[in-house]
């Protein structure tokens, strides 16, 4: 490893600082190429002698780095082959112990690993005869003597001699102490960039300088220094995102849009007068907020999150207001099943008002067009003509709406259902079909924690529907531990049969389609891989021959042809199918009030929000709903605890926070749209809500005074670096 005598900057290649071999390993295994990449590769945690990682908490299969003290060593001959086996017991002060095993004749290791020596030990946790162990771990010894058979330079030992020992996100080929050594080399020559944070913000928020923060996060002298360093660097991350969002909101407020004010004598008023039920207070409030937005000369950008129910009616009322003002409204749905269901549902709500030009249609009404990829040639031509000449005031479709050849007479409003399922380019392509920026209403049935809303949707106004409409019933949820108590699973199938015998219907949900096709959704990070997940095409025939023999069973998944999916859904809605065996294609939008029970197989393979969404498909009528979460996960495991949490509450916000705790927050922030690492390395949307709120306050003040950050070039460059080009595009177009 070589050290450079000249200073280095964020752009200096690591090959000039740490040598070709080490630089190549850092690039290959950790995607670290420059001094800046390495300096911003922050420690995952800090070990402290006397206050160590709890060895008892290690899980089998984890790649870990532990700080431990050698207690004793044992050498014995191996039974199956020649040579000796060295077993080293290390402890961390928590009461737990870990066995290190080394194969072959390695007498020098026994001399190195003397009782009393402290070291960092890295490897994969395995279990043998009830004891946790690391086989042939990498290690570095601390304080005195050689490490791993090599003479450790005194400065390398010094790296670990302090009270706080940084433990880095590492790879098997690049353990944490190699990264620490490289960081030390780079810090010795590193010239930090100009501090981009305005001095007034630094002083007002009592933040340390950037150079101090970058040094102290790697080599903290005290816990207080570490806290100040992390706080400053978290602030930079939060401030960059909030500045981007506030700038976006500021620009949008100046865009021109055609006002679509509410009329007292139009379609909306007629529709409201004919509604067979009363709107909830929440629906009326959201309706007023949206109506006021539509009446302005700037485009609406509003997020409607449904924690109770009733967003479709709110969206329809907004679309009718736009139609009353001479425009067209389009609803973009993520799947053909959902688009067809929205089309049927909206036609049903409008009645004659949605059939203008037909014999039984209202002459003062409009038409509702459906545009999907599977439409036949004649039906597609007819729908596109109605869209192009303006007869269809309401257009519902999938991404097929984005293609060339779909033209609007006057696109005034876009409703995006389940926003997270659409890519940046898809949403932008639809917006480009309007002469002026259209009003945009984004809808989601996934509850959004407050800090996620502030960070991901910070450029949108937010409305929340939290009431259940009249007629909705409560949903009871229970975990069914299939491997521990098989009788419970038998009882679940009997319970389903009882509901069908009472005239109701049921869902059985599986994570996988079958026939080699994968899951339709990504599994949660702690999914066990002991066997393939349950598959729809395999489960349906087994149920038909076994516990559900004699019932009418239908199958639905994303690989079916569109017309077949539509036929299955129509049959289920009409009551011609007793049990629908499906994937998560039924997760959103499917509305069959007669369905009262859902059995989710391999429930631990789904995320928290998914399970909450799936559960919402039952209890949509007068009869109570029942959701049974079947799992082989054992009691006490994270997967089982996650299911117990879902079963214990229907509070969507609490579950959304739980979901966030168990996901990579970079994914939540949209960074995976570009397939790159998140630039937000320290900020926690759960733990740092106050910091995020403060950063937003400062961002609003700054952008009001300097919208383009023209007087803050260093800050503008810093924002561009932290919120990379692809992320900024995601925010800009989203």
Beta strands, then each sheet from edge to edge (+ up, - down):
strand 1: 43-48
strand 2: 63-77
strand 3: 84-91
strand 4: 97-103
strand 5: 118-128
strand 6: 131-135
strand 7: 138-142
strand 8: 164-168
strand 9: 301-306
strand 10: 328-332
strand 11: 367-371
strand 12: 392-397
strand 13: 411-417
strand 14: 439-444
strand 15: 461-465
strand 16: 475-481
strand 17: 505-509
strand 18: 512-514
strand 19: 517-519
strand 20: 553-556
strand 21: 579-582
strand 22: 595-600
strand 23: 625-631
sheet 1: 1+ 8-
sheet 2: 7+ 5- 2+ 3- 4+ 6+
sheet 3: 11+ 12+ 10+ 13+ 14+ 9+ 15+
sheet 4: 16+ 23+ 22+ 17+ 21+ 20+
sheet 5: 18+ 19-
end
